[in-house]
Each structure stands twice: as structure tokens, then as C-alpha cells.
Amino acid sequence: MKILYFDCFSGISGDMVLAAMLDLGLSLADLRAMVASLPIERVRIEAERITRQGITGHVVRVIPDEQAKTARHLHEIQEILDHGSLPPPVRETAGRVFRLLAEAEAQIHGVTPEEVHFHEVGAVDSIVDIVGAAWGLHTLGIRAVYASPVPTGTGTVETAHGTLPVPAPATMALLARCRAPLRASPAMTELVTPTGAALLAALARFEQPALSLEAVGYGFGQKTLPWPNVLRLWLGEGTPALESDRVSILEANLDDESPEILGAAMETLLDAGALDVSFTPIQMKKNRPAVKLTVLAEPARIDALAARVLEETSTLGVRIWEARRLKSPRRHGVVETPWGEVAVKVKQIGQRLVAAPEFEACRQAARAAGVPIAEVYRAAIACAQTGRIKYTEDFDPPADRRPSGASSDRADQENDRASARPFSVDMRG
């Protein structure tokens, strides 16, 4: 699995990312062709290999036409992405970056993301930087992105809104959103731009991965500093590690609720975006048998789900806290049984693959053939143990980097609860 590590020792900006990707071998001609497919004003992309302060790398300049627009709304940028000849993963990644930027600006200015009027970020050069970075990740085959702590810098920066403190408010909002680890820097200038912060927020986990290093790309910024003003990208092959994200947990104790109401509440909460809902038998005051309702959710959804719990049950309050969650990468595929194809789910732990048949697929095959479901399970396991799995998708990205929505998580959890005991195979064979 190809992974990329952003070594941000001198900060990060969109043009530094693009320059470092070109230094890794990304084709400038292909980049220009991709940009030419976008319905934007004419733009010239210049790149050269230079040496500064003992380090050789690339620098990129995106030079728009003098009549190019310098500001756009989010829907205008989305139309550009939709009408360009971009692979779907590139369009989705770039769209996610712009959405995060819009949400950060909306938070600062007290408006909706759709009302945000991008100034610097809406300009052609910023669009090229973001779309180019997304295209570079796709072209290089990157499956996971990691990042170092980022230096903040200090001082002020001139923007369309006037003179603002460094880091700029949008940059701070984005770094706070992804809980980026920060470190102080003596630089009296902006080291992390909003575009750079948005790329980190959309793509990266802040830890240094274990990888077999294959190449290092150096992308210079436009400023001259006492140290090399360069972003380093480490490209390597890595074994998928356990994924880490943050989830919120909501609990409520219920001693006067009927099973019918509890069942309906579970369905309502799952439909509202909960990742999981469970009930645990407990004992409450006056020795009353009761249940503890537990809801697992993305932090952004927890307030809305807490309101649903208060509406759908008799509880007068809920308890909420955040937790760190570790998950193994997962992959989906099918195996061929005597009764047709059966879906399986495969997770990877180090060099080992662990797979389990999907319950619904086994049940449907068993019903169609009029055989016991246990026979379908045994056949699916036997087939998978031989390694004859036809994969239908790659390993999933981290949950906090997926588009919002819990439908796939919910389906996976229902299958997890119903699947037979998994088997293991060694992926090294």
C-alpha cells in the first residue's frame, strides 16, 4: 500500500504540495492536460528544478490570465469540478477540501458554507493547487496520508479582508478541526496557508508511519527564510496499520421504557446517523431491572442524536464523552460457492488477512437454493481459505476521511453481528 508522509518542518501551502509531487515524478505535461480540461480561465503552469541552501527540489508557479476571476462561491467551484475531465476520486477529494474551506470560512464569518465568497482560495491558482494535489495523490496511487506537526509562524498577513493575524483565522479553524499538533516557529510570516491546512484536514493523520521509503520529494515555497523553505514528501510502501479516529459516546439509563419503544428508538437513532446503538441490562434504584442505552457516533452528530434520545425515550438526561477508536483496514470481495457468489469482508492486521462471509449474502443464497445457511457459510469459508477472493474494492480510507453518512458503517455492523467466526489467511503467500 502506497503511503505519503507530509514532513511540514517549514509549513505547508498548496504550491509546495504540488511542487513536491512533481519532484516525486508526477508528470508536468499530464498535470497541464488535466488543468486544461477544467472550465476555468487560461492558466500557465511553470515548474523548475532548483537548488536552495543545499537542497534540490521543485518550485511551481501557477500564472493565471490577467482577466481571471479572483473570487468564487462554493457552488461555482463544484461546477468546475463536475464539468472537468477528472476521475471520480480526484473530484471527490478536491470537493472535500473546498467544502472544509467553506465550512471554516462560514464559521468565522457567521454565514452558511454556500454563502462564503472565496477570495484568494477562489482564484485560479488556488483551484489548480487543490485539484492538482488531489490528482497527484490519485496518480501516484496513494492510499494513506500522514503528516508531521506543523509550525504556526507569527506576525500578520494581508488578505482580501485586510490585515489578519498569523495563522489566519481560516487556517486556525481548519487545524482545530483536525486536531493538528502545532509547534512554535520563530518565523515572522505565514507558514501554513488555508489551502495547506485544508489539505491536511481532509487527508492526513498526524503521526509518523512505518514505511519502506522509496522516494523523497522536495517542494519549495515562494518565500526565502533562514532555513530551506521546503515541504518534504516521503513516499513509501507501508503495511496497513490500525486506523485511529475519534468518536463520541452517549449513554442513558432507562428503567421505565417498554421493549417496543426501545426497539423503535434504536431504528430512529441508526437512521439519524448513529454508528452503532446497543442496550445493556443494568440494575437501578429500588432494585429495578433496567437497560443502559449506548450510542456511538461521529462527534459532529452527537448533539443532534442526544436530542433524538431525549425525544424518543423517557430519559431526562444523557451522558456524553469522546473516545479514541482503533480499527483495522477492511476490504470487500466475493467468493464462488456451489450456490453462486457470496460476499465476504476482509480485514488486514499486519501481514494477516482475516475474512468472514456476509450474513445477508449467505442467507439469500441459502434461500434461493433451499439449503441450510450453515452449508453456504462452510463453502464460503473453504473457498476463501484457498485465497480465491475476487476483491470488489480497495481497503477503506479512515472513517473521518469518508464522505459524511453512516449507511455503510451501519450495514457493516449488522453483518458483523450476524457473521460466522472469521478465518485467517497469511497475505504474504
N, C-alpha and C positions, 0 to 999 in steps of 0.2 A: 504494500500500500504506500503510495507516494504521499509524503507529508512535507510541509513547508513551515519553517520557523522564522518569524519576523524578529530579528535582533535590532531593536529600536534604540540603540545606545545614543543616537543623536536625533531621536524623534522619528516622525513618520508623516509623509504627505502623499497625495495621490501620484504626483510625478515621480517621487522617489520609488514608490512601489513599481510603477511602470518601467522605470529605468533599470531597476534591479532584475525584473523579469526578462527584459531584453538582454541583460548581462548573463542570465542563465541560459540563453539560447532561443528565446522567443523571436520569431521572425518579424522584422520590421515591415517587410513587404506585406505579409499576411495581416499585420496589425492595421496598416494603412487601408488594405482592401476591406477589412471588417468595418472600419470607421466610415469608409466611403459608402457603405450600404445603409448608413443611418440617415434619416431625413433631416439633416441639420445643415447649417451653412458650411461653405467651403472652409477647410482647415488644413494646415500644413503641419506634419509631424516630423521634427528633426531629432535625430539621435546621433551621438558620437561617443566614442570611447576615449576617455581622458584619464590623466594621472594627476592626483592632487595629494599633497602631503604624504607621498609614498604609497598611495593606494590607487590602483587602476580599476575603473568601472565605467558605467554608462551614465550619461546625463540626457534627459529628454526635454524638449521644448515643444509645446503644442501652441501653434500660432494661428489664431482664427482670422477670418476675413475682417476687415475694419468695420463692416456693416453688420457683423454678427450680433445676435441678441446677447444681452448680459444678464437677463433675469427671466425666470420661468416659474410657473406653478407646477405642482406635483403631477397633475393630470397631463400637462404638456410633455413632461419628461417621460411619463409612462407611454404616451402615444409614440414618442420617438423609439422607445424600446420595442414596442409592439410591431412597429412598421419596418424595423430594420431586419436584416437577414442574420439574426442571432440564434444560436442554438438555444433551446428552452432553458437549460441550466444557466447559461450566461444571462439570459433575460431575467430569470428569477432572482439570481444573485444580485445583479445590478439594481433591480427593482427593490429588493430588500434593503440595500444600502441607502437608496434615496428615501425610502419610507422611514428609515431610522432617522435620517437627517431632518425630514419634515416633522417627525414627532418631537425631536429635540427642539427645533425652532418654535414649534407650536407651544411647547411647554414654557419657553422663555417669554414669548410674546402674548400669551393668553388667547390664542386662536386655535382653530382646528388645523390638522395637517393639510387639509385641502385648501385652506386659505393662505398657507405660507407662500410668500413670494420669494423664491430663491434668488439671491443676488449673485454673489461670487460662485456659489455652487451650481446655479442655473446656467452659468456661462458655458460656452462650447468646450473650453479646455478642461473644465471640471467633469463634464459629461464624458469626454474622451478618457480622462484618467480613471473614472469609476468603471465604465464599460470595458475599457482596456484591461484593468486589473481582473475583472470577472472573467473576461475572455482568456487572459493569461492563465488563470487557475484551471480553467477548463482544458485549455490546450496542453498544458504541462501535466495534466492527469492528476491534479492534487485532490486527495480525498480528505485531508485534515489539515488545519492551520493552527499553529501555536504562536505565542508571542511572549516577549520579554516584558518586564516592567518598562514604563515609558517616562521619559524625563518631561517635566512640566514647562521649564523655562519661566521667564517672568518679564515684566515690562508691559508694553501696550502694543496694540496692532490697529492699523487703520482699516475700517470696513465701510460698507455702504451705510451702516447705521452710525458711523462716527468712530471715535477712538474708544476701543474696548480693552479691558484688561486681558492679559495673557495668563493662562489659557483662555481663549474666547468662551463666552457662555455656552454656545452650542457644543464646543469641544468638551467642556466640563460635564454637560448633561449626558453626552454620549459615553464618556469614560465612567461616569457614575452608573449608568445603566448596565454596563457590562462588568462593573466592579473591578475595573482595571487597577492593578498595583502601580502606584506612582512613585517616582523618586525625584529628589531635588536636582536642579541643574543651575550652574552659575550664568547660563546664557541669558542675556537681556534681550530676548527675542522670542518669537513664536517657534516652537519646535514641533508641536503636534497641531496640525490643521484639522478643521472639522471633517474634511474628506478622509484624512488618515484615521481619525478617531472613529468615523462611521465604518470604515473597512474593518477595523479591529473589532468593533461592537458586533458586526454582522457575521464575522468569520472565525474569530480566534478564541482559543482557550489560553489563559495566561499561566503557562507552565512550560518548562523546557523538556521536550520529549526525548526518549531514547530512539536513536535512528542510526542507520548506516549512511554516513554522509557521502553524497555523490558529487555535489557541486555547491559553490557559494556565489551568489550574485550580488554585486555592489551597485547601488543606485544613488547617485549624488543629488543633493538638493541644490537650490539656486543660491543659497547664502554661503558666505565664507565665514567660518568660525575658527577659533584657536585649535580645534581638533578636526579630523576629517568629518565633514557633514555628509554622512552617507548612511543609508539603510542597508543592512546585510540580510539577505535571504538564504537560509540554509535549506537545501533540497536534499532529501534522502529517502531511503526505504525504511519503513517502520512497521513493526507488528502492532496491530490494533490493541491499544491498551483499554482498560476500563474507562468509560466515559464518565464525566462528572458534571453535574448541574445542580441547581438549587430548586427545591420545591417547597411549597407551603403545606402545612398540615393543619386541618381544622377538626376539632373534636367537640362533641356534645353528649352529655349523659341523659338518657330518656327512660323514665320509669312509668310512664302513663300513656304509651303510644301503642296502637294496635299493629299487628304484623302487616295488615293491608296498607296502612299509611306508610310504614317503614319501607315496604317494597316500592310503593309509588314514589316516595322521596328519593330512593336510590336511582330510579329511572330518570327522574327530573334532574337530579344533580349531574348524572352522566351526560344527559342531553345538553346541559348547560356548560359543559366543558371540563368537568372533573376528570382527572386522570384515573382515579380509582375511588370506589366507595365500599366500605365494609362495616359490619356490625360485630361487636364483641360482647358476649354475655358478661355482665358485672352484677355486683350486689350494692344496693344503695341504702339510704336511711330506712329505718324501720324494717330492715331485712327484706326489702322489696327486690325481687328479680328485675333486672333492667338490662338495657343494651347501651353500649358506647358507640356512637356514630363517628366514624373516621373518614375524612375526605382528603384525598391527595390531589393537589392542583398546582398549576403554574402560578408563581407569585402574583402576576398581573391579574389573575382571575379570582383570587381568593375573596376579595371584598364582595363581589357580585354573588359568589357561591355562599358566603356567610349569610347574605340577605335571603337567599333561597332557603337555607336551612331554617332560619327564623320564620319564614312564611309557611313552609311545608310541614314543620313539626311543632311540637308543643314546648320546645326548649325556650328558656328566657335569655340564654346567652351562649356564646361559643368561645372556645379557646383556640388560639392561632399561634403558630410558630413556624420558623423556617428550618429546613434540614438540608444537608448535603446528600445527594443521591449518586451512587455508583452503578453503572450499567455496562454490560458487555455489548459490543457492536453486534448487530443482528443482520441476517440476510435471509431472503425468501427464495424458495425454489420449488420444484416439483419432482416427484419420483414416479416411475411407471410401475403399476401393480397389475395383477390379472384382471382387475375391475376398473382399469383406467388410471389416469393421472391423479395423484394425491399431493396436495400442497404440504410442504414441510417448512419449518422455521429453524434456521441455523444460527447459533451464536458462536462467537470466537473468543476464547480465553487463551491468550498467549499463542502457542502453536497448536492448540487443540480446538477442534470444532465439535460442538455439542448440538444435536439436532433432535427435533420432536415433530411428529405428524400433527397437522392441524385438525382439531376435533371435527369442525363442521365439514371439512372435505372428506374425512373418513366416514362420517355419518351419511353424507349424501351418496357416496359410492356404495356403502353397505345397503342402503335402502333401495338404490337402483338395481343392485344385483341380487337382493334378497338373501344376503349372507350376514352372519354376525359381525358387528363392528370390530370385535376383537381380531377377527381374521384379517380385516383390512389393515388394522394397526400393525399386526405382526408382519404382513407383507411389506408395508411401507418401511418399517424399521429394517427388515432384512435387505431391502433394496438400497436404502441409504447407507447401511453399514459397508456396502461394497464400494461406496463413493460415487454411485450413479445418480447424482443430483444435478438436475438442469436448473441453474440459477436464473431467476427472473428479474433480479435487481441486485445492485451492489449493496455493501454494508451501509446502513443508515447513517446520516450525519447526527451529531449530538442533538438532543431534543430541543435545546434552547436555540438552535440554528435552523430549525424547520419552520415552515410557514405555520402561523397560528392555527389551532384547531386540534381537537382531541380524538377525532374519529379513529385514526389508525392506532393510537395508543389504547383506546377502549377495545377495539377488535383484538389487538394483541393480548390484552389482559384477559378477555373472555376465553381466548384459546389457551392461554397459559393455565387457567384454572381447570380446563377440561382436557388438556393433552395428557397422553400417556407418559410414563417415565422416559426421559430422554436417553439417547445413547450417545457415545463419544467416538470420534474418529480422529486420527492424527493428521493434520493438514500437511505435514512435511512429506507424506507419501504421495 
